[in-house]
Amino acid sequence: MNRKNNDAPLKDLVDKLMKAYNLDGRMKEMNIVNNWEQIVGPAIFRRTESIKLNNRKLILTLKSSVMRDELIMIKTELIQRVNEFAKEELVDDIWFS
């Protein structure tokens, strides 16, 4: 079988489809949630109850008020870690609850 000039690799087609249905951003959000332990390490991961990403804000619900206070002090570093993992600026702010 010969490939026609207008054929595109499957990856390109999937990427176009994801963008057309606005799913590419959601996939990036899910990638952050699914890799949270890798991003922040096991200590923070174990104390995190839920993670949501909404309007460029990462919303974390934590099990420990002490951990929340510690993370507030390194908030800028956490934003940087998340964005480095995503390889783009996905998060501007973090809210803790």
C-alpha positions in Angstrom: 0.0 0.0 0.0 1.3 3.4 -0.9 0.6 6.4 1.3 -1.1 9.3 -0.4 0.3 12.8 -0.1 -2.8 14.0 1.8 -2.6 11.3 4.4 -1.7 12.4 7.9 -0.3 10.4 10.8 -2.9 9.2 13.2 -1.4 11.3 16.0 -2.0 14.5 14.0 -5.6 13.5 13.3 -6.2 12.7 17.0 -4.7 16.0 18.0 -6.9 17.9 15.6 -10.0 16.0 16.8 -9.2 16.8 20.5 -8.8 20.5 19.7 -12.0 20.6 17.6 -14.0 19.2 20.5 -12.1 21.3 23.2 -10.8 18.1 24.8 -7.1 18.9 24.7 -7.3 21.1 27.8 -9.3 18.6 29.7 -6.7 15.9 28.9 -3.9 18.1 30.2 -5.9 18.6 33.4 -6.4 14.9 33.9 -2.7 14.3 33.3 -1.9 16.6 36.2 -4.5 14.9 38.5 -3.3 11.4 37.5 0.4 12.3 38.0 -0.1 14.3 41.2 2.2 12.0 43.3 5.0 12.3 40.7 4.6 16.1 40.7 4.6 16.8 44.5 6.0 13.6 46.0 4.4 11.0 48.3 4.1 13.2 51.5 1.9 15.8 49.9 0.1 13.2 47.7 -1.0 11.2 50.8 -2.4 14.3 52.4 -4.3 15.5 49.3 -8.1 14.6 49.3 -9.0 16.1 46.0 -7.5 18.1 43.1 -9.5 20.2 40.6 -8.3 22.6 37.9 -10.8 25.4 37.0 -10.0 28.6 35.1 -6.3 28.2 35.5 -6.6 27.7 39.3 -5.6 24.5 41.0 -8.0 23.8 43.8 -6.6 21.4 46.5 -8.5 19.9 49.3 -6.1 18.7 52.0 -6.5 16.4 54.9 -4.2 18.4 57.2 -4.4 22.1 58.1 -0.7 21.9 58.9 0.1 20.7 55.4 -2.1 23.5 54.0 -0.1 26.1 55.9 3.2 24.6 54.7 2.0 24.5 51.1 0.8 28.1 51.2 4.5 29.1 51.9 5.7 27.2 48.8 2.7 28.0 46.5 4.9 29.6 43.8 7.1 26.6 43.7 4.1 24.3 43.4 2.7 26.3 40.5 6.1 26.1 38.8 6.3 22.3 39.3 2.8 21.8 37.8 3.5 24.0 34.8 6.9 22.4 34.2 5.2 18.9 34.3 2.6 20.1 31.8 5.2 21.8 29.7 3.0 24.9 29.5 1.4 27.5 31.7 -1.7 25.8 32.8 -1.9 27.1 36.4 -1.8 30.7 37.6 -2.9 30.2 41.2 -3.6 27.6 43.8 -6.4 27.6 46.2 -6.3 25.5 49.4 -9.2 24.2 51.3 
